[in-house]
Amino acid sequence: MNHPKFAVVGHPNKGKSSIVASLSFDDTVAISNVPGTTNTKRSYALRVDGEIIYELYDTPGFQRARKVLSWLEQHDVDAHKKQEVVKEFVIQHKNDPAFHDEIELLEPILDGAGIIYVVDASKPYSNEYEAEMEILRWCNKPSMALINHIDDDDFTQEWKNALGHYFKLIRTYNPMEATFYEHKYILQGLAQLNEEWLDQMQHSIEIFETFYKKKIQKSAQIISDLITSALQLRVEHSIQGLKPTQEELTQTQERYKQKLRNLEHQAYEKIATILQHTHLDKELFAFPFEEIDLFSTHSASIFGLSKKELLLTTATSGALTGASVDLLLAGHTGFLGAMVGGVVGGLGGYIGFEELFKTKILGKRVGSYSLQIGPMENKNFPYILLGRALYFTRKLLHFSHAKREKFTLENMESYDIFDEKARKELEKYHKLFRSKKLSQEQIKEYEVLITQLLEQKIS
């Protein structure tokens, strides 16, 4: 089945490239406020599992529309022959630099692409656009007008009044803020342009819906893997004696925390790749403010549970336990030893609770010891880590591929995370994560739960 193709055309600097980037999920499209950034046509295909579901052509803006139309109107032909006149114009002026931009935008249309004509309704309508629209009408191709809003002023109604004379379908689309549902709405509009395209476009829409759901499901899988790995992480560090010095303890704790930060950062990179944001500044995948570090009290207050919520959530899974030290001494014949209890001052203050992670001293051989930190025992930690991951993914799902400003994480204080039902469901799995007793079926159930949380956040 041939995939649908569309040429995105219009006046310079009306948001054509932004619309191409948004609709193709491609953040490599060149976008600038400087007119003439796009000076040659270029195609961008949206591929899903190797299949192109549609292809968009980013094109230069009209430069000499009135002169082109004047040339066309010198040929007095019936309506069914007007497209042939446009083809003749392209052939005759192929190497004429004066009409370079017009040739570039007309060629994909004459090769079979439908027309998406873009206007900026934050600027008033004027009759200078009528030459462009009349040229497109001469091309005799299925066409849609997209009304963009680059600034705050709104002249939508006068644009609709004018566009209605030239286009059978008019839609409003802001590429900087468009949601999945608005994107789908545009595709449904394109399906109406041509009866011959209907089956193709319906097929494309079905693939597009599956494609988007898979992105969320794959992101949920990455988040699930992050929580699993983080809760089971252990870090070992050689120490000089039976009891670690404060410096040895601090160094091992910092290595442990840094490994957890790295796990989070790597998960965010994977999610960004899944969501096709491959050109964002990787440094911004980490939360950018020191006070919102994974182990900060600020992060706990935003993404974690309150003490009351934590007590209610974990009540069914046993009382909270403090950090402990298990001393494992190795005998001459191997690693068989006795375990004794003790207390080591942990880093509970970093996230506002009395417990953080388990600490052990392992006897490797006579006279050689290793300090082990982990796995994570703090009951609030998985909620902090999960809350941050859900927040990051939600923000990135809403971050348009047309945007070229920096991706930032902000307005976190207003972020509402888990209701009571979700907390209790999650705690069942977090307890199993810590005990390493999760089956593959339960891991899948946990992924489904995260998927549902993500879908709630983006609805």
Secondary structure, 3 states (H helix, E strand, C coil): CCCCEEEEEECCCCCHHHHHHHHHCCCCCCCCCCCCCCCCCEEEEEEECCEEEEEEEECCCCCCHHHHHHHHHCCCCCHHHHHHHHHHHHHHCCCCHHHHHHHHHHHHHHCCCEEEEEEECCCCCCHHHHHHHHHHHHHCCCEEEEEECCCCCCCHHHHHHHHCCCCCCEEECCCCCCCHHHHHHHHHHHHCCCHHHHHHHHHHHHHHHHHHHHHHHHHHHHHHHHHHHHHHCCEEEEECCCCCCHHHHHHHHHHHHHHHHHHHHHHHHHHHHHCCCCCCCHHHHCCCCHHHCCCCHHHHHHHCCCHHHHHHHHHHHCCCCCCCEEEECCCCCCCCCCEECCCCCCCHHHCCCCCCEEEEEEEEECCEEEEEEEEECCCCHHHHHHHHHHHHHHHHHCCCCCCCCCCCCCCHHHCCCCCHHHHHHHHHHHHHHHHCCCCHHHHHHHHHHHHHHHHHHHC
